[in-house]
Amino acid sequence: MSLWACGQPGGGASEGEADTEIDSTGDTTGGTDGTSGTTAPTTSGSEPSSSTSDSGIVVGEAKGLLNFTFYPETAGGLPAELGMAGAWRTEPFTTDDFFAVQAWGMHLPPPPEEANTVVNNSIPAPYDWGKDETWITGGNALKLRGAAGESLACLVLVQDTFPVYFSDDAEFFDPLCAPDPAKWVADDAYDVIAFGGEGKDDIVLPAAVTAPPALTVTAPDVATSLFEHDRATDLDIDWEANGGQANRVVIRLIDTYGQMLTAHAVDDGSFTIPSAELTKLAPGPATLTISREQSFDLGLPDGDLRVVLRYEVWADPDLI
């Protein structure tokens, strides 16, 4: 859904802990074979790891990130979309949105830690994949299971090198790995399931994460494509607040050249991007994203997995 250079739209808030089960999910079809094709995950065996968390699970030392984002239909007519992607690394991630990296080649830096703050990211550098040995194959799939069904991010090798977990309807993907936006349900709790693959048990974390409430933006007019905004005037962003939840609202404004403003807002219903920041952006078509998100840090045998769930609205202002 992106209106900026990539072609499609697109931590933390709260941290969740859950009871852990070692289980077999019942999926027994095939494994994965990189960019030439991917299939549904296999299950088998068990393998010890390095340390034990408070919940009793043996936790590894890798760092994982899994995004699960709902993008509603845009004013430009692009349909609703589910964005699901993740990965494991031995080094920290430089983004909270790995789906944007994998799906559109967009490197979105994390928002500022301090609430009600806006920063100028200029034009972010391309995502640095780093050395291949810093990427870990943590089983052969990640799954979220909620009341509306199951969503799978299946293992694929990017550039035949980097193991990534991705939900896609490409021909070389197993149909079970296709994204279905109907399976993202606001306020729904999801089981997190990590498929172990050969030599490892599957790990099931019941009701470990929860999707944030749906986001309704009331200003600017995101239902109108290419609505004009004068950069010499503050941009007021309003939405229906849901401050009772452990939510974070992240706002990005990206000009036609990729210069980016990123804000971290409290979920109180309003935020203003000052004109002094807007004038740093170029005139012309831009991309505005407003997301309500929650994040959860979960201990798994491969390491700490951060799951970020978002409801993200995209709009296309015309900056003048």
Order of alpha helices (4+ residues) and beta strands (2+ residues): beta-beta-beta-beta-beta-alpha-beta-beta-beta-beta-beta-beta-beta-beta-beta-beta-beta-beta-beta-alpha-beta-beta-beta-beta
